[in-house]
Structure formats: C-alpha cells, structure tokens
Amino acid sequence: MVLAWRPFVFELPRAMVTAHGALERKRGWLLRMEGAGVALGWGEAAPLNAEGAVPAGGSPAGPDLAAAIRGLGETIERSDLELALPGLPLALAFALGSALAELDGWPAVDGGAGGWLAAPASAVLLPAGAAMLDSLEQVLALKSPSPLTVKWKVAAGADGRERQWLERLLQRLPATARLRLDANGGWDRPTAFAWAQRLAGEARLEWLEQPLAPSDQDGLLELAAAVPVALDESLRTFPELRTTWNGWQVRRPAFEGDPRPLWLELRQGASRRMISTALETGLGQRLVAHLAALQALGPTPTAPGLAPGWCPGGPLFESDPERVWEAAM
C-alpha cells in the first residue's frame, strides 16, 4: 500500500457551543491510499476539536496523530497495516479503515455501480442558547416536505433559562416533528430528572442524548426507565456498551476507529443506531452518509445527525475525492 497525507484546517461558519465549550475550527489529515493497479482509497483523520484531542468524555486518542502518521511510512504491506490498526489512534484508524474498505469495493456491494449511497434527510441541529429560537423559526419557514427532526444542544447555559426556552420550543414545534435534546453529559441527576419529568409522555421527544456523564451508568439506566435515552460519549468511554445498551446509540464513526465493524453491523440489520457526524470534510462525509443510508434501510430507521449548515462550503466539502484532496493544499 502507498500512503499519502495532506493536512487541512477549516473554520466553522459559527461556533458550536456545547456543555464542554465552543468549537470554532477543525484540523486533521486527508489520506490517499494506492492499492494494486489504479485503485485508490480515501480517508480522513480528524478529532473533533482543533487541538487534536478527542471530545470530552471520549477515550484517549493515543499518540500524537502526526507522529503516528509518520510512523506508518509511505509504503506498508496490507497485512502489516491490518495488524497495526487496533493500536493506532482512533481517528487514524478511521481514515485507514475507510480507505481499505473503498479499495475492497465495499461501497459497490451496497450501492451497486453507483457506489456510495446518499444519506436520508438529516435532523436539524439547533444552536445552544436563545439563538435556538430564531434558528427554529428559520427551519419552520422552509416548510420541508420531510418529517422534521430537530436536535437542540442543552446544558450549555443557566438551567432555568433553558427550561424557559424549552417551553417556547415545544409551543412552536409541529405535532409531527421529533425532538432530540443533547446535554453532552453536562447535567447532574437532579437536573436530568427534572427535564425527564417535564418531558415524560411528550410524544415528540425522540430521546435525551447523553443526559448524564458517562461515569454515571446507574443514573443513565434509571433515567432510561422514565424517558428514551441515547448514549453518545458513554459509548466511547465504555465501548462494551455498544453491545449491552438496549436503547439508542449515537454512533460517530470518525471517533470509533476502523469503521468496518460498524459497517457490517448495519448491513446485518443492527437496530437503534443513529449515525452522526463529527463535522468531516467531503472524504469523511461520503462514508458517514453511506452508513446513514444503511441505517435507514434497517429495522429502526431514523434521521441521521449530519448537522447541515454547520460546515463551510467549497471544494473541501465536495463529494469528489480528488477535488477535496486538491483543496487541502
């Protein structure tokens, strides 16, 4: 295998505010992998924040990504690469596994001659704070023909104010819409259970996403008995939960390492998985969209979390890998 890498960096159109702070830019590396003949595979290695660390609540990223990339060298035997993958930083393993799957023709297995599948309509990601209200009005004004799913980042400000904004959101949200509330593990138990009490029986609530810290597994189980709960950060802190948690799982392929195991899960009809973005470039977006399409064909289809409008435009975010590669120069 011949490996080539290019760094990239981009600014978000607006800061993404969560319980753990604000994300304003992303940086990472694009991968071009040459196999036998003229075959090419593409990948992307990029943790969520600009400093190269995993998100709060995630598992350790391992050694510095740039050092790990240099350690692979420019050429490597396929067998050696497969052996090395489990010990590499997760973002790097995601890039390499993506490229290997493409070289092996995995997209064509699912999408036929067309290859990569297109994602279904995404949930709309509303900003944290009072800006959510204006953003919601803009979304409602579009009159999308698809059933609307909205996700709101909570636990980013004063709880009393957020509870007031919740009431206004519920007043404006159509009866047919679905609502996801993402606390990124930022609530304590009294706060989470107060929200659950308010939302119990709310037909539009799809789930509370990571309402408590990953370490509070007992609290998450107790909360899940009252309202639907989806795990996110918990799945990276305790990967074994991917096989034991019976509720919804927010799966972010870019944070999990080699994406092929998840790919196989979805092909085999795994239920209650929701595919979510880590704000990828066009290279990563191809794979995330493909996995979201597979999820939609499974037993529990739901809108993926692709955060439309939260990445800038331009060739770095196009579907043509050559264009993305050139844009990173």
C-alpha positions in Angstrom: 0.0 0.0 0.0 1.2 3.5 -0.8 0.1 6.2 1.6 0.0 10.0 1.1 -1.3 12.5 3.6 -2.3 16.2 3.4 -3.2 18.4 6.4 -6.3 20.5 6.4 -7.9 23.1 8.6 -11.2 25.0 8.4 -13.2 27.5 10.4 -16.8 26.7 11.2 -19.4 29.3 10.0 -20.4 29.8 13.6 -19.1 28.4 16.9 -20.7 25.2 18.0 -21.4 25.6 21.8 -21.9 22.6 24.0 -21.7 21.8 27.7 -17.9 21.5 27.2 -17.2 24.8 25.5 -17.2 26.2 22.0 -15.8 24.5 18.8 -14.7 27.1 16.2 -12.4 25.1 13.9 -11.2 21.7 12.8 -7.9 20.4 11.7 -6.8 17.0 10.5 -5.3 14.9 7.7 -6.6 13.6 4.5 -5.4 10.1 3.3 -4.9 8.9 -0.3 -4.2 5.2 -0.4 -3.0 3.4 -3.5 -3.7 -0.3 -3.9 -2.9 -2.7 -6.7 -3.2 -1.3 -10.2 -5.0 2.1 -10.4 -7.3 1.5 -7.4 -7.5 4.3 -4.8 -8.9 4.5 -1.4 -9.6 7.8 0.6 -9.9 8.6 4.2 -9.8 11.3 6.8 -8.2 11.5 10.3 -9.6 14.4 12.4 -10.6 14.5 16.1 -13.4 17.0 16.8 -11.5 19.8 18.4 -8.8 22.0 16.9 -6.1 20.8 19.2 -6.2 17.2 18.1 -7.8 15.8 21.3 -10.9 13.6 21.5 -14.1 15.2 22.7 -14.8 15.5 26.4 -15.9 12.1 27.7 -14.1 10.3 24.9 -11.5 7.6 25.2 -7.7 8.5 25.0 -6.6 9.4 21.5 -3.3 7.7 21.8 -0.1 9.2 20.5 0.0 12.4 18.5 -1.6 11.9 15.1 1.1 13.5 13.1 3.7 11.2 14.8 1.6 8.2 14.2 1.2 9.1 10.5 4.9 9.5 10.2 5.4 6.1 11.9 3.4 4.3 9.2 5.8 5.4 6.4 4.9 6.0 2.8 4.6 2.3 1.9 3.3 -0.6 4.0 2.2 -4.2 3.4 -1.5 -4.7 3.7 -1.1 -7.5 6.3 1.1 -5.2 8.4 -1.4 -2.4 8.2 -4.3 -4.6 9.3 -2.2 -5.8 12.3 -1.3 -2.2 13.3 -4.9 -0.8 13.1 -6.2 -1.8 16.5 -3.2 0.0 18.2 -3.5 3.3 16.3 -5.2 6.5 17.4 -8.9 6.1 16.6 -9.1 9.0 14.2 -6.2 7.5 12.2 -7.7 4.0 12.2 -11.0 5.5 10.9 -9.1 7.0 7.9 -7.2 3.8 7.1 -10.2 1.5 7.5 -12.3 3.8 5.3 -9.6 3.7 2.6 -9.2 -0.1 2.8 -13.0 -0.6 2.6 -13.1 1.5 -0.6 -10.2 -0.4 -2.1 -12.0 -3.6 -1.4 -15.2 -2.4 -3.1 -17.4 -2.2 -0.1 -19.4 0.8 -1.4 -20.3 -1.0 -4.6 -21.6 -4.0 -2.6 -24.2 -1.7 -1.1 -24.8 0.8 -3.8 -24.2 -1.2 -7.0 -22.5 0.6 -9.9 -23.2 3.9 -8.2 -21.1 3.1 -5.2 -21.6 5.4 -2.3 -25.2 5.8 -1.0 -26.7 9.1 -0.3 -27.8 9.9 3.2 -31.5 10.3 4.1 -32.7 13.7 5.3 -30.8 14.8 8.4 -32.0 16.1 11.7 -31.6 19.8 12.0 -29.0 20.9 14.6 -30.2 23.9 16.5 -27.6 26.1 18.3 -27.3 26.3 22.1 -28.9 29.2 24.0 -31.5 31.7 22.9 -30.2 31.5 19.3 -32.2 28.2 19.1 -35.5 30.1 18.9 -34.5 32.2 15.8 -33.0 29.2 14.2 -36.1 27.1 14.8 -38.2 29.8 13.1 -36.0 29.8 10.1 -36.3 26.0 9.9 -40.1 26.1 10.2 -40.3 28.8 7.4 -38.6 26.4 5.0 -41.7 24.1 5.1 -39.7 21.0 4.4 -41.8 18.2 2.9 -39.9 15.6 5.1 -40.9 14.9 8.7 -38.9 17.3 10.8 -36.4 16.2 13.4 -34.6 18.8 15.5 -31.8 18.5 17.9 -31.0 21.2 20.5 -27.8 21.4 22.4 -28.6 21.9 26.1 -26.7 22.1 29.4 -24.7 25.0 27.8 -26.2 27.8 29.9 -28.3 28.5 33.0 -30.8 25.7 33.5 -33.7 28.0 34.4 -33.3 29.9 31.1 -33.0 26.7 29.1 -36.2 25.4 30.7 -38.0 28.6 29.6 -36.6 28.2 26.1 -37.8 24.6 26.1 -41.4 25.7 26.7 -41.2 28.1 23.8 -39.7 25.4 21.6 -42.5 23.0 22.4 -45.1 25.7 21.7 -43.7 26.1 18.1 -42.7 22.6 17.3 -45.2 20.9 14.9 -47.1 17.9 16.3 -45.5 15.6 13.7 -41.9 16.7 14.5 -39.4 14.8 16.5 -37.2 16.3 19.2 -33.7 15.3 20.5 -32.1 17.1 23.4 -28.3 16.7 23.7 -26.7 17.6 27.0 -23.3 16.1 26.1 -23.1 14.6 29.7 -23.5 18.1 31.2 -26.4 17.6 33.6 -26.4 16.3 37.1 -29.0 13.8 38.3 -31.5 16.4 39.8 -31.4 18.5 36.6 -31.7 15.5 34.2 -34.6 14.0 36.2 -36.4 17.4 36.3 -36.2 17.5 32.5 -37.4 13.9 32.2 -40.4 14.6 34.4 -41.4 17.5 32.2 -41.0 15.5 29.0 -42.5 12.2 30.2 -45.4 11.5 27.9 -44.2 14.1 25.3 -44.9 12.3 22.0 -42.5 14.4 20.1 -39.5 13.5 22.3 -37.3 11.0 20.4 -34.6 10.9 23.2 -32.4 12.7 25.7 -28.9 12.4 24.3 -26.2 11.6 26.9 -28.0 13.5 29.7 -25.5 12.4 32.4 -21.8 11.9 32.5 -20.5 8.5 31.1 -19.4 7.5 34.6 -23.0 7.6 35.9 -24.2 4.4 34.3 -26.6 3.7 37.1 -28.2 7.1 36.6 -28.5 6.7 32.9 -30.2 3.3 33.4 -32.6 4.8 35.9 -33.4 7.8 33.6 -33.9 5.4 30.6 -36.8 3.9 32.6 -38.6 7.2 32.5 -37.8 8.6 29.0 -35.9 7.4 26.0 -32.1 7.9 26.4 -29.5 7.7 23.7 -25.8 7.2 24.6 -23.0 9.1 22.9 -19.9 9.9 24.9 -20.6 6.8 27.1 -20.0 4.6 24.0 -16.5 5.9 23.6 -15.7 5.9 27.3 -17.0 2.3 27.7 -17.0 0.7 24.3 -18.5 -2.5 25.7 -21.8 -0.6 26.0 -22.1 -0.9 22.2 -23.1 -4.5 22.7 -25.0 -4.2 26.0 -27.0 -1.0 25.8 -30.5 -1.7 24.6 -31.5 1.8 23.9 -30.5 4.2 21.1 -26.8 4.6 20.3 -25.4 7.7 18.7 -22.6 6.3 16.6 -19.9 8.7 15.3 -17.8 6.6 13.0 -14.9 9.1 12.9 -14.4 8.6 16.7 -14.6 4.8 16.7 -11.6 3.8 14.7 -11.8 1.3 11.9 -15.4 1.8 10.5 -15.7 -1.7 9.0 -17.2 -3.3 12.1 -20.0 -0.7 12.3 -20.5 -1.1 8.6 -21.0 -4.8 9.0 -23.4 -4.2 11.9 -25.6 -2.0 9.8 -25.6 -4.4 6.9 -26.7 -7.2 9.2 -29.6 -5.1 10.5 -28.5 -3.7 13.8 -31.3 -1.7 15.5 -31.4 1.6 17.3 -28.2 3.1 15.8 -28.2 6.7 14.8 -25.3 7.8 12.6 -23.8 11.2 13.5 -21.3 13.5 12.0 -18.0 14.8 13.5 -18.0 17.7 11.0 -16.0 15.9 8.4 -14.6 17.1 5.0 -16.1 15.6 1.9 -14.0 12.5 2.3 -15.4 11.6 5.7 -18.9 12.8 4.7 -19.1 10.1 1.9 -18.7 7.3 4.4 -20.9 8.8 7.1 -23.6 9.4 4.6 -23.3 5.8 3.3 -23.6 4.4 6.8 -26.6 6.6 7.5 -28.2 5.3 4.3 -27.6 1.7 5.5 -29.2 2.5 8.9 -32.3 3.9 7.1 -32.7 0.5 5.4 -32.6 -1.3 8.7 -35.3 -2.2 11.2 -35.3 1.2 13.1 -34.8 3.9 10.5 -34.3 7.4 12.0 -32.9 10.7 10.7 -29.1 10.9 10.9 -27.3 13.7 12.7 -25.3 15.3 9.9 -25.5 18.9 11.2 -26.5 20.5 7.9 -25.2 24.1 7.6 -22.5 23.7 10.3 -19.6 23.2 7.9 -18.5 25.8 5.4 -18.9 25.3 1.7 -16.3 24.9 -1.0 -14.3 22.1 -2.6 -13.0 20.7 0.7 -16.6 19.6 1.3 -17.4 18.2 -2.1 -18.1 14.5 -2.9 -15.3 14.2 -5.5 -12.3 13.0 -3.5 -9.8 14.4 -6.0 -11.4 17.9 -5.5 -11.2 17.5 -1.7 -7.6 16.4 -1.9 -6.6 19.4 -4.1 -8.5 21.8 -1.8 -6.3 20.7 1.2 -3.1 22.1 -0.4 
